[in-house]
Amino acid sequence: MTRMATTPALPTRSSPAQNDPVVAGASELIGGPPGRHAVVGTTRTWWSPLRVLMLFVVITCVLGYAQKSGCRDTRNWTDEYQYTRMCYSDVVALYSQEGLVDGKIPYLDYPTEYPPLIGAAMQLVSSFAGLGSAPVAVFRTEGGPPTQVFDHYSMDTRSALFYDFTALLFLIAACVAVACTAMTAGQRRVWDAALLALAPMLALHLLTNWDILAVAFAAGGLLAWSRRAPRLAGILFGLGIVTKLYPVFFLVGLAALCLRAGRLRPLVRSVLYAAGTVVLVLLPVWLTAGYFNGTDKVSDGIWSTFWGGGNWTALLDGEYAGGHNGLQRFFELNSERGADWDSLAFALSWAAGKYETGWFAPAHLVVMLLGLAAVGALAAVALRNWPWRAPRIIGAAAVCWLLVAIATPLLLTAVHKHGIPVGTLNAVTAAALILAVAGVIALALLAPRRPRVPQIVLLLVIAFLLTNKVFSPQYTIWLLPLVALARPRWRLFLLWQACEIWVLFTRFMHFIFNDTSGADGIDRGWFVGAVVLRDLVLCVLAAFVVSEILRPERDVVRADGLDDPAGGVLDGAPDVRGGRLGARTLLPLRRGAWADGTAPAEPAGAARPAEAADAAGSITSVHSVHAVHAAPSARPAESVLSAESVLSTESVQSGLAAPSVQSARPALLRLPPILRLRGDAG
C-alpha cells in the first residue's frame, strides 16, 4: 500500500504583484506578476519570504550606512558638509557632545537627554569605540633647511568606531523589526513587511538617531501580543517605552479594543508587566544617577552617597544644591523646549509672525474649509449610525465648526503679537493630543466592525506626531511597521516617503541658509511648506485607514478572509460592547428599539461570505441579542438558553463558523439589564 503524505499543505500566500498595482508594475522587471491561476506559496524553497525580507533589510541598511559614511569622519564636518551631503547623524555628533569620547558614563557623569536604554546603548558601544585612537597632528617636511610644518590631523578612529558599531547594532535591530513585522502579518501576508524592509526612510534615518531600537521593541511586543503572550508583550512594550515613549500608545490602542471585546484580563497582564519593566529600568538609574546643574556635576547619586556615609536623604526629592537628578534631564528638556523645527506649532509660529494680520484671511478660509470637511464627515458617520438623533448631531457639528471659525483668527492674531509661550504650547499640545486620542478610542469602540490592532495604533501614533511640539525627522520610522500592518498598499506609502525625503532635503538646505546668513540654501518658507505637505499626506493616510475601518470590505487584509492577524486574543473574538449594533450598550437606546422582535440590519462587512469566519463574532452577538429580545415573557436565564438554541440553528443554516455556544454564554450574561429585558419593556 502506498503511504500517504503527512506533510501539511502550506496556506496560499497573498501575492502583492497580483493585488497591488505598484508591485505589479515593478514585477515586470522580472517577468511580470504570477498568472491568474498560479498558486503562490505552496512550494518549499530555501529562499523563504522571511529570508528574502532579511536580504532586503540588510541591503537597505547597508545603503543607509553608505549614504552617511561621509560624516563618519569628523574632519568633514566643516563648510556645511553634513548638510549638503545630507549625512548628518546624531550618532557622530553626540559621541563627543555627551562626553562619551572622554569616558563619561551617561547619567552618572553626564545628564543624557535621552531615556535610559538609549543611554545604555551609547555606553555599550562606546566601550568598544574606546579601542580607537584620538586624532594626532600630522607634519610634512619642506625643502631648504629641513623643517616640519603642520599638515593636518588624522582621523578620530574612536568616533568612526562608535559609528561602525552603532550601525551594526542598528542593523540587528532593523532585522528584528522586519522579522517581527513579517511574523505578525502572518504567513499569508508575510510580504507586507517589505514596506518596512525597503522603506527609503529606513535607509535615510537608520543612523540619524537611536529610534530603531524602540521600533524593534515595539514590533516585538506586537508580535508577542499576536501570539497570545501578553506578559512578554508587556515586557517588550515597557522596554520600548524607556527607549522612546511612543510604544505607550500600543497599550492605549489595545485597551480600547480589549474593552470592546471584553478581553481585559490579557490587557491587564500586559499593562502590569509593562509598568513593572519601566519601574525596574528607571529605579536603578534614578538611584545611581548624579546630580547636575546644567552639565556640571554637583553631587554623586543616591546610592554612592549612601555607601559613602553622606546625607543621601537630601537627594531623594531629585534636587540638590541647585542641581537635578540626571534622569530628569529628559523630562526637563521636553517640558522646557519650544516648538521644534518639523512641528506644526513651529510652522504656525513662523507664519503668524512673518505675515501681517491682513494675510490671515486666506489661511482662515482654508481652515474653515478643512474644518467643514472634517466636521461634515464625522456628522455623516454619526447620522448613519444614529439617525434618530439628527437634530442634536447637526447642532453639535455646527457649533464645533463655528468654534473653529471664530477661534482661528483670534489664535493667529495672538501668536502674531506674542508668539507661543512654552507653557501655553505645552497646554495646547496636550489638549490637542487628548482630543485626538479620545476620537481614535471612540472610533475603536463604535466602528461597525472592531478595527484591527495596527489600524488603531497607527492612528494614535499619527495623532501624537501631528499634535506634538517635537516631530524630529527620524520619528517617521516609528510608523513604518504600523503602516505595513495597517494599510499595506504601496502607492500612498511611496507618496508619503517622497514627502519625507522632501522635508529632509529642505530642512538641511534651510540650515545652510541660517548658517550662511542667507548666502546659500533656501528660505524658511520652503521648509515650512514641506512640513505642512508631509503632515497633510499623513492626514490623508489616516483618513484612508479610518475609511477602511468604517468600511471593512475596503481593507486589503480583511479582503483576504482574515480578521486581525496582530490581534492575538482579539482575533475573531466576539464583541460584548460597542459597534454600530452594539453601540446601544454605550449610548442611550432609541425609544422602541428592537421592541418588535426584529434585529437591526447587520453592519457592512460583518457577514460577507468571504469573511464568514472572521465576522462570526459580530453575527453571534446580533443573533444572541435578537433571541433574548424575542422572548418577552421569559426569565433572563431562559432567554439565554433560547438565544443559544437560536444561535446554534442559525449558525448551521448559514454555514458560518460561529463560536461555540459555551463561548457565547458569557457574552450573553454580560448584557446590561436594559438589553436583556428590552422585550419586556416593549
C-alpha positions in Angstrom: 0.0 0.0 0.0 1.3 3.4 -0.9 2.0 5.6 2.1 0.0 8.8 2.1 1.9 12.1 2.5 1.6 13.5 6.0 3.2 16.9 5.5 0.6 19.6 5.9 -0.1 21.8 2.9 1.1 25.3 3.1 -1.6 28.0 3.1 -2.0 30.0 -0.1 0.1 33.2 0.3 -1.2 36.5 -0.9 1.0 37.9 -3.8 1.5 41.7 -3.8 2.2 41.5 -7.5 -1.4 40.3 -8.1 -3.1 42.7 -5.6 -1.0 46.0 -5.7 -0.6 47.9 -9.0 2.8 49.4 -7.9 4.2 46.0 -7.2 2.7 44.6 -10.3 4.4 47.3 -12.4 7.7 46.7 -10.7 7.4 42.9 -11.2 7.6 43.5 -15.0 11.4 43.8 -14.5 11.5 40.1 -13.6 8.8 38.8 -15.9 5.6 40.2 -14.5 3.2 39.1 -11.8 2.0 35.5 -11.4 -0.8 34.3 -13.7 -4.4 34.3 -12.7 -4.4 30.6 -11.9 -1.0 30.5 -10.2 -0.9 29.2 -6.7 1.6 31.3 -4.6 3.4 30.0 -1.6 2.7 26.3 -1.8 6.2 25.1 -2.7 9.1 24.8 -0.3 12.4 26.6 -1.1 15.4 27.8 0.9 14.6 31.3 -0.2 11.6 31.7 2.0 9.8 35.0 2.2 11.4 35.8 5.6 14.9 35.2 4.3 14.2 37.4 1.3 12.9 40.1 3.6 16.1 39.8 5.7 18.1 40.3 2.5 16.0 43.3 1.6 16.5 45.0 5.0 20.3 44.2 5.0 20.6 45.9 1.6 18.6 48.9 2.9 20.7 49.2 6.0 24.0 49.0 4.0 22.7 51.7 1.7 21.9 53.8 4.8 25.4 53.3 6.2 27.0 54.2 2.9 24.8 57.3 2.5 26.0 58.7 5.8 29.6 57.3 5.6 30.9 60.7 4.6 30.1 62.1 8.1 31.8 59.1 9.7 35.0 61.2 9.6 34.5 64.2 11.9 37.1 66.2 9.9 34.5 66.5 7.2 32.1 68.4 9.4 33.1 71.8 8.0 31.6 74.2 5.4 28.1 72.7 5.8 29.4 69.3 4.6 26.9 67.3 6.8 24.0 69.3 5.3 25.0 69.4 1.7 25.6 65.6 1.7 22.5 65.0 3.9 24.6 62.8 6.1 24.1 64.4 9.5 23.9 61.9 12.2 23.3 62.3 16.0 25.4 59.2 16.4 28.5 61.0 15.4 27.6 64.4 16.9 26.6 63.1 20.3 29.6 60.9 20.8 31.6 64.0 21.8 28.7 66.2 22.9 27.5 63.6 25.5 31.1 63.2 26.9 31.4 59.6 25.7 34.7 60.5 23.9 36.1 61.4 27.3 34.9 58.3 29.0 31.9 59.7 30.8 29.1 57.4 31.7 25.5 58.5 30.8 23.5 59.7 33.8 26.4 59.1 36.2 28.8 61.6 34.7 26.6 63.5 32.2 22.9 64.3 32.1 21.9 62.5 29.0 18.9 63.9 27.2 17.5 60.5 26.2 15.6 57.7 28.0 17.7 55.1 29.9 18.0 52.4 27.3 19.4 54.8 24.7 22.0 55.8 27.3 22.8 52.2 27.9 23.2 51.6 24.1 25.6 54.6 24.0 27.6 53.3 26.8 27.8 49.8 25.4 29.0 50.9 22.0 31.4 53.5 23.5 33.3 50.8 25.4 34.3 49.2 22.0 34.9 52.6 20.4 37.5 53.4 23.1 39.8 50.9 21.4 40.4 53.5 18.7 42.9 56.4 18.8 42.4 60.1 19.2 43.3 62.4 16.3 47.0 63.4 16.1 48.8 66.1 14.2 50.5 65.1 11.0 53.5 67.1 9.8 55.3 67.3 6.5 58.9 68.3 5.7 59.6 71.2 3.4 62.7 71.9 1.3 65.7 74.0 2.2 66.7 73.5 5.7 64.6 70.5 6.7 61.7 71.9 8.7 58.5 70.2 9.9 55.3 72.0 9.1 51.8 71.1 10.3 49.8 69.5 7.5 46.6 68.1 9.0 45.1 66.0 11.8 44.5 62.3 11.5 41.0 60.8 11.7 39.4 60.3 15.1 39.1 56.5 14.9 37.2 56.4 18.2 34.3 58.4 16.6 34.5 56.2 13.5 34.4 53.0 15.5 31.4 54.4 17.5 29.6 55.0 14.3 30.5 51.5 12.9 29.5 49.5 16.0 26.3 51.6 16.3 25.5 50.8 12.7 26.0 47.1 13.5 23.6 47.3 16.5 21.0 49.1 14.4 21.3 46.5 11.6 20.4 43.8 14.1 17.5 45.9 15.4 16.2 46.6 11.9 16.3 42.9 11.1 14.4 42.1 14.3 11.8 44.7 13.5 11.3 43.4 10.0 11.2 39.7 11.2 8.7 40.6 13.9 6.5 42.6 11.5 6.5 39.7 8.9 5.6 37.2 11.5 2.9 39.4 12.9 1.4 39.8 9.5 1.2 36.1 9.2 2.3 33.6 6.6 -0.5 34.6 4.3 0.5 38.3 4.1 4.2 38.0 5.0 5.2 40.2 2.1 3.5 43.2 3.7 6.7 43.6 5.8 8.5 44.6 2.6 7.2 48.1 3.1 9.4 48.3 6.2 12.3 46.4 4.7 12.6 48.5 1.6 11.4 51.9 3.0 13.6 54.8 1.8 13.2 56.4 5.3 14.7 53.4 6.9 17.9 54.0 4.9 17.9 57.7 5.5 17.1 57.7 9.2 18.6 54.4 10.4 21.6 56.2 11.7 20.1 59.6 12.4 19.3 58.6 16.0 18.6 55.6 18.2 14.9 55.3 17.3 15.3 51.9 15.5 15.8 50.3 19.0 12.4 51.4 20.1 10.9 50.3 16.8 12.4 46.8 17.3 11.0 46.6 20.9 7.5 47.8 19.7 7.5 45.3 16.8 8.5 42.5 19.1 5.8 43.4 21.6 3.2 43.4 18.9 4.4 40.0 17.7 4.2 38.7 21.3 0.6 40.0 21.6 -0.4 38.4 18.3 0.9 35.1 19.6 -1.2 35.5 22.8 1.8 36.1 25.1 0.5 39.3 26.9 3.3 39.1 29.6 6.1 39.1 27.1 4.3 41.8 25.1 4.1 43.9 28.2 7.8 43.5 28.9 8.8 44.4 25.3 6.4 47.4 25.3 7.9 48.5 28.6 11.4 48.3 27.1 10.2 50.3 24.2 8.7 53.0 26.5 12.1 53.5 28.3 13.7 53.8 24.8 11.2 56.2 23.2 7.9 56.9 24.8 5.7 56.3 21.8 5.1 52.5 22.5 2.7 53.6 25.3 0.2 54.2 22.5 0.2 50.5 21.7 -1.2 49.8 25.2 -3.8 52.6 24.8 -5.0 51.1 21.5 -5.1 47.6 22.9 -7.1 48.9 25.9 -9.9 50.3 23.7 -10.1 47.1 21.6 -10.0 44.8 24.6 -12.7 46.8 26.3 -14.9 46.3 23.2 -14.2 42.6 23.1 -14.4 42.1 26.8 -10.8 40.7 26.9 -9.5 42.8 29.8 -7.5 40.1 31.6 -4.7 39.8 28.9 -4.7 43.6 28.7 -4.2 44.0 32.5 -1.3 41.5 32.3 0.4 43.4 29.6 -0.1 46.8 31.3 1.2 45.4 34.7 4.3 43.8 33.1 4.9 47.0 31.1 4.7 49.2 34.1 6.9 46.8 36.1 9.5 46.8 33.3 9.5 50.6 33.3 10.0 50.7 37.1 12.7 48.1 37.0 14.7 50.1 34.5 14.1 53.6 35.8 14.6 52.9 39.5 18.3 51.8 39.4 19.1 54.7 37.1 17.4 57.1 39.5 19.4 55.7 42.4 22.8 55.8 40.7 22.5 59.0 38.5 24.4 62.0 39.5 23.0 65.5 40.2 23.8 68.2 37.7 23.4 71.9 37.4 23.3 72.2 33.6 26.1 69.9 32.6 28.2 70.5 35.8 28.0 67.7 38.3 27.2 68.9 41.8 26.8 65.6 43.7 27.1 61.9 43.3 23.9 59.7 43.1 21.8 58.4 46.0 23.4 55.0 46.0 27.0 56.3 46.1 26.2 58.9 48.7 24.5 56.3 50.9 27.6 54.0 50.9 29.9 56.9 51.3 28.1 57.9 54.5 26.8 61.2 53.1 23.4 62.8 53.5 21.6 60.7 51.0 18.1 61.6 52.2 18.6 65.1 50.9 18.8 63.7 47.4 15.5 61.8 47.4 13.4 64.6 46.0 15.6 64.8 42.9 17.1 68.2 43.7 20.3 69.2 45.5 22.4 72.4 45.5 20.6 73.8 42.5 21.1 70.6 40.6 18.7 67.8 39.4 18.9 64.1 39.1 20.4 63.1 35.8 17.4 61.1 34.9 15.2 64.2 35.0 17.1 65.7 32.1 14.9 64.0 29.5 11.7 65.3 31.1 13.0 68.8 31.8 14.2 69.2 28.3 10.9 68.1 26.8 8.9 70.4 29.1 11.1 73.5 28.6 11.9 73.3 24.9 9.8 75.3 22.4 8.3 74.2 19.1 10.8 72.0 17.2 11.6 72.6 13.5 9.4 69.9 11.9 6.3 70.5 14.0 3.0 72.2 13.0 3.4 74.5 16.1 6.7 75.8 14.6 5.1 76.4 11.2 2.2 78.3 12.9 4.6 80.4 14.9 6.7 81.3 11.8 3.7 82.0 9.6 1.9 84.1 12.2 5.0 86.1 13.0 6.1 86.7 9.4 2.9 88.0 7.8 0.7 90.8 8.8 -2.8 90.1 10.0 -4.3 91.1 6.6 -2.8 87.9 5.2 -4.6 85.7 7.7 -7.8 85.7 5.6 -6.6 83.0 3.1 -5.4 80.8 6.0 -8.7 81.4 7.8 -10.6 80.3 4.7 -8.5 77.2 4.3 -9.0 76.2 8.0 -12.8 76.8 7.7 -13.0 74.6 4.6 -10.9 71.8 6.2 -12.9 72.1 9.4 -16.2 71.9 7.5 -14.9 68.7 5.7 -13.8 67.1 8.9 -16.9 68.0 10.9 -19.2 67.1 8.0 -17.5 63.6 7.7 -17.9 63.0 11.4 -21.5 64.2 11.3 -22.3 61.9 8.3 -20.9 58.9 10.2 -23.0 59.8 13.3 -26.1 60.3 11.2 -25.7 57.0 9.5 -25.4 55.2 12.9 -27.9 57.3 15.0 -30.4 58.9 12.5 -32.9 59.4 15.3 -30.5 62.0 16.9 -30.2 64.0 13.7 -31.1 67.5 15.3 -28.5 67.0 18.1 -25.8 65.8 15.7 -26.3 68.6 13.3 -26.4 71.2 16.0 -23.2 69.8 17.6 -21.5 69.8 14.2 -22.5 73.4 13.6 -21.3 74.5 17.0 -17.9 72.8 16.5 -17.4 74.4 13.1 -18.3 77.8 14.4 -15.9 77.5 17.2 -13.1 76.6 14.7 -14.1 79.5 12.5 -14.1 82.0 15.4 -11.0 80.7 17.2 -8.7 80.7 14.1 -8.3 84.4 13.6 -8.0 85.0 17.3 -5.3 82.4 17.6 -3.4 83.8 14.6 -3.5 87.3 15.9 -2.4 86.3 19.4 0.5 84.3 18.0 1.5 87.2 15.8 1.6 89.6 18.7 3.0 87.4 21.5 4.3 84.2 20.0 3.6 81.0 21.7 4.9 80.8 25.3 6.2 77.4 26.3 3.6 76.9 29.0 0.8 77.7 26.6 2.3 75.5 23.9 2.5 72.6 26.4 -1.1 73.0 27.4 -2.4 73.4 23.9 -0.5 70.4 22.5 -1.6 68.3 25.5 -5.2 69.2 25.0 -5.0 68.5 21.2 -3.4 65.1 21.9 -6.1 64.2 24.4 -8.9 65.2 22.0 -7.2 63.2 19.1 -6.7 60.1 21.3 -10.3 60.4 22.5 -11.5 60.5 18.9 -9.5 57.4 18.0 -10.8 55.5 21.0 -14.3 56.4 20.1 -13.7 55.1 16.6 -12.4 51.9 18.0 -15.4 51.4 20.2 -18.1 52.5 17.8 -16.9 51.3 14.4 -19.3 48.9 12.6 -16.7 46.1 13.0 -13.9 46.1 15.5 -10.8 47.6 13.9 -7.6 45.7 13.7 -4.9 46.5 16.3 -2.4 48.1 13.8 -5.0 50.4 12.4 -5.9 51.9 15.8 -2.2 52.1 17.0 -1.2 53.7 13.7 -3.9 56.4 14.1 -2.8 57.0 17.7 0.9 57.5 16.8 0.0 59.8 13.9 -2.2 61.8 16.3 0.8 62.1 18.7 3.2 63.2 16.0 0.9 65.8 14.5 -0.1 67.3 17.8 3.3 67.1 19.4 5.6 70.2 19.6 8.5 67.9 18.6 8.5 65.9 15.3 12.1 65.0 14.7 12.8 63.6 11.2 13.7 60.2 12.4 10.4 59.8 14.2 9.0 58.8 10.8 10.4 55.3 11.2 8.0 54.7 14.1 5.3 54.5 11.6 6.9 52.1 9.1 5.9 48.7 10.8 2.4 50.1 11.6 1.8 51.2 8.0 3.0 47.8 6.8 0.4 46.1 9.0 -2.4 48.6 9.0 -2.5 49.6 5.3 -0.1 47.5 3.1 -0.6 49.5 -0.1 2.4 50.9 -1.9 1.1 53.9 -3.8 0.2 56.2 -0.9 3.1 54.7 1.1 5.6 55.9 -1.6 4.0 59.3 -1.8 4.4 59.7 1.9 8.0 58.6 1.7 8.7 61.1 -1.1 7.3 63.9 1.1 9.5 62.8 3.9 12.6 63.0 1.6 11.5 66.5 0.6 11.2 67.5 4.2 14.7 66.2 5.0 16.2 68.0 1.9 14.5 71.3 2.6 15.5 71.0 6.3 19.2 70.7 5.6 19.0 73.4 2.9 17.4 75.8 5.3 20.1 75.0 7.9 22.6 76.1 5.3 20.6 79.3 4.8 20.7 80.0 8.5 24.5 79.3 8.9 25.4 81.4 5.9 23.1 84.3 6.7 21.1 83.7 3.6 24.0 83.5 1.2 23.2 79.9 0.3 20.4 77.4 0.9 16.6 78.1 0.9 14.3 80.3 2.8 12.2 79.0 5.7 9.0 79.2 3.8 10.1 76.3 1.6 10.9 74.2 4.6 7.6 75.0 6.4 5.7 74.3 3.2 7.4 70.8 3.0 6.4 70.1 6.6 2.8 71.1 6.1 2.7 69.0 2.9 4.1 66.0 4.7 1.5 66.4 7.6 -1.3 66.7 5.0 -0.2 63.4 3.5 -0.2 61.8 6.9 -3.7 63.1 7.4 -4.7 61.6 4.1 -3.1 58.3 5.2 -5.0 58.4 8.4 -8.3 59.2 6.5 -7.8 56.1 4.3 -7.3 54.0 7.5 -10.4 55.5 9.0 -12.4 54.8 5.8 -11.2 51.1 5.8 -12.3 50.8 9.5 -15.7 52.1 8.7 -16.0 50.1 5.5 -14.1 46.8 6.3 -14.6 45.4 2.8 -12.1 48.0 1.6 -9.4 46.7 3.9 -7.0 44.5 1.9 -6.1 42.4 4.9 -9.8 41.5 5.6 -10.4 41.1 1.9 -8.1 38.1 2.2 -10.6 36.5 4.7 -8.5 37.4 7.7 -9.8 39.2 10.8 -6.9 40.6 12.8 -3.6 38.7 12.5 -2.0 41.0 15.0 -5.0 40.8 17.4 -4.0 37.8 19.4 -6.9 37.2 21.8 -8.9 39.7 19.8 -8.6 37.8 16.5 -12.0 36.5 15.7 -13.4 37.3 19.2 -17.0 38.4 19.5 -17.7 41.9 20.9 -19.5 42.5 24.2 -19.9 46.2 23.7 -19.6 48.9 21.1 -20.1 48.7 17.4 -22.8 50.1 15.2 -25.2 47.5 16.5 -23.7 47.1 20.0 -23.3 50.9 20.4 -26.6 50.7 22.3 -24.6 49.3 25.2 -22.6 52.5 25.3 -25.2 55.1 24.3 -28.9 55.6 25.3 -31.4 53.4 23.5 -33.8 54.8 20.9 -37.4 54.6 22.0 -38.9 51.3 20.8 -35.6 49.9 19.6 -35.9 46.2 18.9 -39.3 46.2 20.6 -40.9 44.5 17.6 -38.6 41.5 17.9 -36.6 42.2 14.8 -32.9 42.9 14.9 -31.4 45.9 13.0 -29.5 45.4 9.8 -26.1 43.9 10.3 -23.1 46.2 9.7 -21.3 46.4 6.4 -18.8 43.7 6.1 -19.9 41.7 9.1 -21.4 38.7 7.4 -19.9 38.6 3.9 -19.3 35.0 2.8 -15.6 35.6 2.2 -15.2 36.8 5.8 -17.6 34.4 7.5 -15.2 33.0 9.9 -14.0 36.5 11.0 -17.4 38.0 11.2 -18.9 35.2 13.2 -18.3 37.1 16.5 -20.4 40.1 15.3 -23.1 37.9 14.0 -23.1 35.8 17.2 -23.8 38.9 19.3 -26.5 40.1 16.9 -28.4 36.8 16.8 -28.0 36.3 20.6 -29.4 39.7 21.5 -32.2 39.2 18.9 -33.1 35.9 20.5 -33.2 37.5 24.0 -35.4 40.3 22.8 -37.7 38.0 21.1 -38.7 36.3 24.3 -40.6 39.0 26.3 -42.1 36.6 28.8 -39.1 34.5 29.5 -36.9 34.9 32.6 -33.3 36.1 31.9 -31.8 32.6 32.2 -34.5 31.1 29.9 -33.8 33.9 27.5 -30.1 33.0 27.4 -30.9 29.3 26.7 -33.4 30.3 24.0 -30.7 32.6 22.5 -28.2 29.7 22.5 -30.7 27.5 20.7 -31.4 30.1 18.1 -27.7 30.7 17.7 -27.0 27.1 17.0 -29.8 26.7 14.5 -29.0 29.9 12.6 -25.3 29.1 12.6 -25.9 25.7 11.0 -28.3 27.2 8.4 -26.0 30.0 7.4 -22.9 27.7 7.3 -20.9 30.2 9.4 -18.1 29.1 11.6 -19.6 30.8 14.7 -18.0 30.4 18.1 -19.4 27.7 20.3 -22.4 28.2 22.5 -20.3 27.9 25.6 -18.1 30.9 24.4 -21.3 32.9 23.6 -22.8 32.3 27.1 -20.5 34.8 29.0 -21.2 37.5 26.4 -25.0 37.0 26.8 -24.8 37.0 30.6 -22.8 40.2 30.5 -25.5 42.1 28.6 -26.9 45.0 30.6 -30.4 44.5 32.0 -31.8 47.2 29.7 -30.9 45.0 26.8 -31.7 41.6 28.2 -35.2 42.8 29.3 -35.9 45.1 26.4 -38.6 42.7 25.1 -40.5 43.0 28.5 -40.5 46.8 28.2 -41.7 46.7 24.6 
